[in-house]
Amino acid sequence: MAFNDPMPTGVTVSQSGRMFLCHPRWGLPMPATLVELRDGQRVPYPNQNWNSPSGDADPGAFVSLQAIVV
């Protein structure tokens, strides 16, 4: 599998084979900072609400993940 833009900074795979990627925002518009790769598509994980922070210090959302471990 090749990763094109956006390039993830973190990749992890669960024991059951689920793949998760994180994409820091770094000032760029990013639809989701944490996604699960499903059938070749990036799907916001656990949902879009968690990937839609209201600001740089939103305690109820992911703001800009840079690494992930399952």
Biopython code that builds the backbone (N, CA, C, O; Angstrom):
import numpy as np
from Bio.PDB.StructureBuilder import StructureBuilder

atoms = [
    (1, "MET", "N", (0.839, -1.170, 0.000)),
    (1, "MET", "CA", (0.000, 0.000, 0.000)),
    (1, "MET", "C", (0.881, 1.229, 0.000)),
    (1, "MET", "O", (1.842, 1.299, 0.767)),
    (2, "ALA", "N", (0.577, 2.192, -0.837)),
    (2, "ALA", "CA", (1.292, 3.465, -0.890)),
    (2, "ALA", "C", (0.451, 4.532, -0.213)),
    (2, "ALA", "O", (-0.768, 4.570, -0.377)),
    (3, "PHE", "N", (1.105, 5.395, 0.546)),
    (3, "PHE", "CA", (0.420, 6.500, 1.195)),
    (3, "PHE", "C", (0.774, 7.785, 0.464)),
    (3, "PHE", "O", (1.931, 8.206, 0.464)),
    (4, "ASN", "N", (-0.204, 8.396, -0.148)),
    (4, "ASN", "CA", (-0.021, 9.677, -0.803)),
    (4, "ASN", "C", (-0.520, 10.772, 0.123)),
    (4, "ASN", "O", (-0.813, 10.519, 1.291)),
    (5, "ASP", "N", (-0.616, 11.974, -0.391)),
    (5, "ASP", "CA", (-1.082, 13.089, 0.443)),
    (5, "ASP", "C", (-2.465, 12.802, 0.971)),
    (5, "ASP", "O", (-3.320, 12.363, 0.202)),
    (6, "PRO", "N", (-2.727, 13.024, 2.225)),
    (6, "PRO", "CA", (-1.752, 13.442, 3.218)),
    (6, "PRO", "C", (-0.957, 12.251, 3.740)),
    (6, "PRO", "O", (-1.505, 11.169, 3.952)),
    (7, "MET", "N", (0.325, 12.460, 3.943)),
    (7, "MET", "CA", (1.218, 11.416, 4.457)),
    (7, "MET", "C", (0.989, 11.269, 5.966)),
    (7, "MET", "O", (1.074, 12.258, 6.694)),
    (8, "PRO", "N", (0.701, 10.055, 6.449)),
    (8, "PRO", "CA", (0.507, 9.879, 7.894)),
    (8, "PRO", "C", (1.839, 9.931, 8.641)),
    (8, "PRO", "O", (2.885, 9.580, 8.094)),
    (9, "THR", "N", (1.784, 10.375, 9.903)),
    (9, "THR", "CA", (2.970, 10.337, 10.753)),
    (9, "THR", "C", (2.938, 9.132, 11.670)),
    (9, "THR", "O", (3.965, 8.754, 12.233)),
    (10, "GLY", "N", (1.778, 8.528, 11.826)),
    (10, "GLY", "CA", (1.651, 7.346, 12.663)),
    (10, "GLY", "C", (0.784, 6.317, 11.974)),
    (10, "GLY", "O", (-0.246, 6.642, 11.383)),
    (11, "VAL", "N", (1.219, 5.063, 12.058)),
    (11, "VAL", "CA", (0.470, 3.941, 11.489)),
    (11, "VAL", "C", (0.531, 2.810, 12.495)),
    (11, "VAL", "O", (1.600, 2.500, 13.021)),
    (12, "THR", "N", (-0.608, 2.193, 12.766)),
    (12, "THR", "CA", (-0.618, 1.030, 13.648)),
    (12, "THR", "C", (-1.673, 0.046, 13.161)),
    (12, "THR", "O", (-2.638, 0.432, 12.502)),
    (13, "VAL", "N", (-1.482, -1.219, 13.487)),
    (13, "VAL", "CA", (-2.397, -2.278, 13.076)),
    (13, "VAL", "C", (-2.773, -3.079, 14.315)),
    (13, "VAL", "O", (-1.905, -3.494, 15.084)),
    (14, "SER", "N", (-4.075, -3.295, 14.504)),
    (14, "SER", "CA", (-4.551, -4.068, 15.651)),
    (14, "SER", "C", (-4.326, -5.556, 15.410)),
    (14, "SER", "O", (-4.002, -5.968, 14.295)),
    (15, "GLN", "N", (-4.496, -6.353, 16.446)),
    (15, "GLN", "CA", (-4.346, -7.802, 16.323)),
    (15, "GLN", "C", (-5.332, -8.392, 15.333)),
    (15, "GLN", "O", (-5.057, -9.425, 14.721)),
    (16, "SER", "N", (-6.488, -7.740, 15.169)),
    (16, "SER", "CA", (-7.493, -8.250, 14.235)),
    (16, "SER", "C", (-7.278, -7.733, 12.814)),
    (16, "SER", "O", (-8.035, -8.082, 11.909)),
    (17, "GLY", "N", (-6.228, -6.887, 12.607)),
    (17, "GLY", "CA", (-5.896, -6.422, 11.268)),
    (17, "GLY", "C", (-6.431, -5.056, 10.899)),
    (17, "GLY", "O", (-6.252, -4.610, 9.766)),
    (18, "ARG", "N", (-7.095, -4.372, 11.846)),
    (18, "ARG", "CA", (-7.579, -3.008, 11.568)),
    (18, "ARG", "C", (-6.391, -2.059, 11.523)),
    (18, "ARG", "O", (-5.511, -2.125, 12.381)),
    (19, "MET", "N", (-6.359, -1.170, 10.519)),
    (19, "MET", "CA", (-5.249, -0.239, 10.358)),
    (19, "MET", "C", (-5.717, 1.177, 10.676)),
    (19, "MET", "O", (-6.753, 1.631, 10.189)),
    (20, "PHE", "N", (-4.926, 1.868, 11.510)),
    (20, "PHE", "CA", (-5.222, 3.238, 11.908)),
    (20, "PHE", "C", (-4.063, 4.135, 11.514)),
    (20, "PHE", "O", (-2.899, 3.750, 11.625)),
    (21, "LEU", "N", (-4.393, 5.348, 11.048)),
    (21, "LEU", "CA", (-3.406, 6.334, 10.634)),
    (21, "LEU", "C", (-3.689, 7.645, 11.351)),
    (21, "LEU", "O", (-4.843, 7.982, 11.618)),
    (22, "CYS", "N", (-2.632, 8.378, 11.658)),
    (22, "CYS", "CA", (-2.853, 9.728, 12.181)),
    (22, "CYS", "C", (-2.144, 10.736, 11.297)),
    (22, "CYS", "O", (-1.060, 10.490, 10.768)),
    (23, "HIS", "N", (-2.792, 11.870, 11.158)),
    (23, "HIS", "CA", (-2.329, 12.961, 10.306)),
    (23, "HIS", "C", (-2.340, 14.244, 11.131)),
    (23, "HIS", "O", (-3.417, 14.773, 11.409)),
    (24, "PRO", "N", (-1.178, 14.762, 11.533)),
    (24, "PRO", "CA", (-1.198, 16.037, 12.258)),
    (24, "PRO", "C", (-1.663, 17.162, 11.355)),
    (24, "PRO", "O", (-1.448, 17.129, 10.143)),
    (25, "ARG", "N", (-2.288, 18.138, 11.940)),
    (25, "ARG", "CA", (-2.840, 19.242, 11.151)),
    (25, "ARG", "C", (-1.749, 20.206, 10.680)),
    (25, "ARG", "O", (-1.829, 20.683, 9.548)),
    (26, "TRP", "N", (-0.752, 20.508, 11.481)),
    (26, "TRP", "CA", (0.387, 21.338, 11.091)),
    (26, "TRP", "C", (-0.013, 22.542, 10.248)),
    (26, "TRP", "O", (0.690, 22.906, 9.306)),
    (27, "GLY", "N", (-1.134, 23.156, 10.585)),
    (27, "GLY", "CA", (-1.572, 24.357, 9.894)),
    (27, "GLY", "C", (-2.298, 24.114, 8.586)),
    (27, "GLY", "O", (-2.789, 25.060, 7.968)),
    (28, "LEU", "N", (-2.375, 22.876, 8.157)),
    (28, "LEU", "CA", (-3.065, 22.551, 6.911)),
    (28, "LEU", "C", (-4.481, 22.066, 7.213)),
    (28, "LEU", "O", (-4.706, 21.445, 8.252)),
    (29, "PRO", "N", (-5.424, 22.332, 6.340)),
    (29, "PRO", "CA", (-6.766, 21.775, 6.559)),
    (29, "PRO", "C", (-6.716, 20.251, 6.451)),
    (29, "PRO", "O", (-6.206, 19.705, 5.471)),
    (30, "MET", "N", (-7.240, 19.583, 7.449)),
    (30, "MET", "CA", (-7.207, 18.124, 7.485)),
    (30, "MET", "C", (-8.597, 17.645, 7.877)),
    (30, "MET", "O", (-9.084, 18.009, 8.947)),
    (31, "PRO", "N", (-9.250, 16.841, 7.043)),
    (31, "PRO", "CA", (-10.605, 16.396, 7.374)),
    (31, "PRO", "C", (-10.668, 15.573, 8.659)),
    (31, "PRO", "O", (-11.680, 15.608, 9.360)),
    (32, "ALA", "N", (-9.601, 14.831, 8.981)),
    (32, "ALA", "CA", (-9.568, 14.032, 10.205)),
    (32, "ALA", "C", (-8.112, 13.780, 10.575)),
    (32, "ALA", "O", (-7.278, 13.510, 9.711)),
    (33, "THR", "N", (-7.819, 13.872, 11.869)),
    (33, "THR", "CA", (-6.453, 13.626, 12.321)),
    (33, "THR", "C", (-6.238, 12.160, 12.703)),
    (33, "THR", "O", (-5.096, 11.704, 12.763)),
    (34, "LEU", "N", (-7.316, 11.415, 12.962)),
    (34, "LEU", "CA", (-7.230, 9.977, 13.231)),
    (34, "LEU", "C", (-8.241, 9.260, 12.346)),
    (34, "LEU", "O", (-9.438, 9.547, 12.391)),
    (35, "VAL", "N", (-7.752, 8.335, 11.551)),
    (35, "VAL", "CA", (-8.633, 7.595, 10.644)),
    (35, "VAL", "C", (-8.361, 6.101, 10.732)),
    (35, "VAL", "O", (-7.274, 5.667, 11.114)),
    (36, "GLU", "N", (-9.369, 5.334, 10.371)),
    (36, "GLU", "CA", (-9.208, 3.894, 10.169)),
    (36, "GLU", "C", (-9.239, 3.672, 8.661)),
    (36, "GLU", "O", (-10.091, 4.224, 7.964)),
    (37, "LEU", "N", (-8.329, 2.880, 8.174)),
    (37, "LEU", "CA", (-8.298, 2.559, 6.751)),
    (37, "LEU", "C", (-9.240, 1.383, 6.513)),
    (37, "LEU", "O", (-8.999, 0.277, 6.997)),
    (38, "ARG", "N", (-10.317, 1.630, 5.763)),
    (38, "ARG", "CA", (-11.313, 0.590, 5.454)),
    (38, "ARG", "C", (-11.494, 0.523, 3.949)),
    (38, "ARG", "O", (-11.874, 1.509, 3.319)),
    (39, "ASP", "N", (-11.226, -0.617, 3.384)),
    (39, "ASP", "CA", (-11.368, -0.816, 1.936)),
    (39, "ASP", "C", (-10.652, 0.275, 1.148)),
    (39, "ASP", "O", (-11.150, 0.742, 0.123)),
    (40, "GLY", "N", (-9.469, 0.681, 1.637)),
    (40, "GLY", "CA", (-8.665, 1.679, 0.953)),
    (40, "GLY", "C", (-9.100, 3.111, 1.170)),
    (40, "GLY", "O", (-8.512, 4.029, 0.598)),
    (41, "GLN", "N", (-10.126, 3.321, 1.991)),
    (41, "GLN", "CA", (-10.643, 4.663, 2.260)),
    (41, "GLN", "C", (-10.322, 5.069, 3.691)),
    (41, "GLN", "O", (-10.373, 4.243, 4.603)),
    (42, "ARG", "N", (-9.990, 6.345, 3.887)),
    (42, "ARG", "CA", (-9.759, 6.876, 5.234)),
    (42, "ARG", "C", (-11.103, 7.271, 5.838)),
    (42, "ARG", "O", (-11.807, 8.126, 5.301)),
    (43, "VAL", "N", (-11.454, 6.640, 6.965)),
    (43, "VAL", "CA", (-12.718, 6.892, 7.655)),
    (43, "VAL", "C", (-12.395, 7.495, 9.022)),
    (43, "VAL", "O", (-11.668, 6.872, 9.795)),
    (44, "PRO", "N", (-12.910, 8.686, 9.349)),
    (44, "PRO", "CA", (-12.626, 9.298, 10.644)),
    (44, "PRO", "C", (-12.946, 8.336, 11.790)),
    (44, "PRO", "O", (-14.004, 7.707, 11.807)),
    (45, "TYR", "N", (-12.020, 8.230, 12.745)),
    (45, "TYR", "CA", (-12.204, 7.321, 13.874)),
    (45, "TYR", "C", (-12.176, 8.113, 15.174)),
    (45, "TYR", "O", (-11.334, 9.001, 15.309)),
    (46, "PRO", "N", (-13.035, 7.845, 16.120)),
    (46, "PRO", "CA", (-14.164, 6.937, 16.056)),
    (46, "PRO", "C", (-15.329, 7.497, 15.259)),
    (46, "PRO", "O", (-16.230, 6.763, 14.855)),
    (47, "ASN", "N", (-15.302, 8.841, 15.032)),
    (47, "ASN", "CA", (-16.324, 9.484, 14.206)),
    (47, "ASN", "C", (-15.826, 10.876, 13.823)),
    (47, "ASN", "O", (-14.753, 11.297, 14.255)),
    (48, "GLN", "N", (-16.604, 11.582, 13.016)),
    (48, "GLN", "CA", (-16.184, 12.911, 12.569)),
    (48, "GLN", "C", (-16.190, 13.930, 13.712)),
    (48, "GLN", "O", (-15.377, 14.855, 13.718)),
    (49, "ASN", "N", (-17.110, 13.767, 14.687)),
    (49, "ASN", "CA", (-17.151, 14.712, 15.808)),
    (49, "ASN", "C", (-15.836, 14.757, 16.564)),
    (49, "ASN", "O", (-15.362, 15.838, 16.916)),
    (50, "TRP", "N", (-15.237, 13.597, 16.821)),
    (50, "TRP", "CA", (-13.954, 13.549, 17.525)),
    (50, "TRP", "C", (-12.832, 14.148, 16.683)),
    (50, "TRP", "O", (-11.784, 14.493, 17.230)),
    (51, "ASN", "N", (-13.011, 14.278, 15.416)),
    (51, "ASN", "CA", (-11.995, 14.818, 14.508)),
    (51, "ASN", "C", (-12.307, 16.234, 14.051)),
    (51, "ASN", "O", (-11.736, 16.715, 13.072)),
    (52, "SER", "N", (-13.216, 16.905, 14.761)),
    (52, "SER", "CA", (-13.618, 18.276, 14.421)),
    (52, "SER", "C", (-13.459, 19.179, 15.634)),
    (52, "SER", "O", (-14.461, 19.605, 16.209)),
    (53, "PRO", "N", (-12.230, 19.483, 16.039)),
    (53, "PRO", "CA", (-12.041, 20.325, 17.220)),
    (53, "PRO", "C", (-12.546, 21.744, 16.992)),
    (53, "PRO", "O", (-12.517, 22.259, 15.874)),
    (54, "SER", "N", (-13.006, 22.360, 18.069)),
    (54, "SER", "CA", (-13.482, 23.742, 17.980)),
    (54, "SER", "C", (-12.330, 24.738, 18.076)),
    (54, "SER", "O", (-12.518, 25.930, 17.837)),
    (55, "GLY", "N", (-11.148, 24.258, 18.422)),
    (55, "GLY", "CA", (-9.971, 25.116, 18.547)),
    (55, "GLY", "C", (-8.752, 24.283, 18.883)),
    (55, "GLY", "O", (-8.809, 23.053, 18.891)),
    (56, "ASP", "N", (-7.643, 24.964, 19.161)),
    (56, "ASP", "CA", (-6.388, 24.261, 19.427)),
    (56, "ASP", "C", (-6.327, 23.574, 20.783)),
    (56, "ASP", "O", (-5.393, 22.814, 21.039)),
    (57, "ALA", "N", (-7.291, 23.817, 21.654)),
    (57, "ALA", "CA", (-7.276, 23.219, 22.987)),
    (57, "ALA", "C", (-8.632, 22.602, 23.326)),
    (57, "ALA", "O", (-9.087, 22.712, 24.465)),
    (58, "ASP", "N", (-9.268, 21.972, 22.381)),
    (58, "ASP", "CA", (-10.587, 21.373, 22.583)),
    (58, "ASP", "C", (-10.437, 20.049, 23.335)),
    (58, "ASP", "O", (-9.893, 19.098, 22.775)),
    (59, "PRO", "N", (-10.906, 19.956, 24.596)),
    (59, "PRO", "CA", (-10.764, 18.713, 25.356)),
    (59, "PRO", "C", (-11.704, 17.598, 24.909)),
    (59, "PRO", "O", (-11.567, 16.460, 25.359)),
    (60, "GLY", "N", (-12.656, 17.907, 24.031)),
    (60, "GLY", "CA", (-13.621, 16.910, 23.587)),
    (60, "GLY", "C", (-13.389, 16.416, 22.179)),
    (60, "GLY", "O", (-14.272, 15.814, 21.568)),
    (61, "ALA", "N", (-12.178, 16.675, 21.655)),
    (61, "ALA", "CA", (-11.890, 16.251, 20.282)),
    (61, "ALA", "C", (-10.387, 16.040, 20.104)),
    (61, "ALA", "O", (-9.578, 16.564, 20.870)),
    (62, "PHE", "N", (-10.031, 15.270, 19.088)),
    (62, "PHE", "CA", (-8.630, 15.134, 18.707)),
    (62, "PHE", "C", (-8.247, 16.408, 17.957)),
    (62, "PHE", "O", (-8.961, 16.828, 17.047)),
    (63, "VAL", "N", (-7.140, 17.016, 18.328)),
    (63, "VAL", "CA", (-6.738, 18.263, 17.696)),
    (63, "VAL", "C", (-5.714, 18.006, 16.599)),
    (63, "VAL", "O", (-5.917, 18.433, 15.462)),
    (64, "SER", "N", (-4.624, 17.322, 16.912)),
    (64, "SER", "CA", (-3.575, 17.098, 15.921)),
    (64, "SER", "C", (-2.697, 15.937, 16.372)),
    (64, "SER", "O", (-1.627, 16.155, 16.941)),
    (65, "LEU", "N", (-3.134, 14.717, 16.126)),
    (65, "LEU", "CA", (-2.370, 13.534, 16.543)),
    (65, "LEU", "C", (-1.112, 13.366, 15.708)),
    (65, "LEU", "O", (-1.116, 13.611, 14.501)),
    (66, "GLN", "N", (-0.018, 12.940, 16.374)),
    (66, "GLN", "CA", (1.231, 12.744, 15.658)),
    (66, "GLN", "C", (1.760, 11.324, 15.760)),
    (66, "GLN", "O", (2.702, 10.962, 15.055)),
    (67, "ALA", "N", (1.164, 10.512, 16.631)),
    (67, "ALA", "CA", (1.580, 9.116, 16.747)),
    (67, "ALA", "C", (0.416, 8.321, 17.341)),
    (67, "ALA", "O", (-0.449, 8.876, 18.019)),
    (68, "ILE", "N", (0.413, 7.023, 17.076)),
    (68, "ILE", "CA", (-0.653, 6.176, 17.595)),
    (68, "ILE", "C", (-0.122, 4.761, 17.820)),
    (68, "ILE", "O", (0.713, 4.264, 17.064)),
    (69, "VAL", "N", (-0.626, 4.126, 18.877)),
    (69, "VAL", "CA", (-0.269, 2.745, 19.197)),
    (69, "VAL", "C", (-1.546, 2.034, 19.604)),
    (69, "VAL", "O", (-2.329, 2.564, 20.392)),
    (70, "VAL", "N", (-1.763, 0.843, 19.075)),
    (70, "VAL", "CA", (-2.911, 0.035, 19.491)),
    (70, "VAL", "C", (-2.423, -0.924, 20.552)),
    (70, "VAL", "O", (-3.205, -1.721, 21.070)),
]
sb = StructureBuilder()
sb.init_structure("model")
sb.init_model(0)
sb.init_chain("A")
sb.init_seg("    ")
for serial, (resi, resn, name, xyz) in enumerate(atoms, 1):
    if name == "N":
        sb.init_residue(resn, " ", resi, " ")
    sb.init_atom(name, np.array(xyz, "f"), 0.0, 1.0, " ", f" {name:<3s}", serial, name[0])
structure = sb.get_structure()
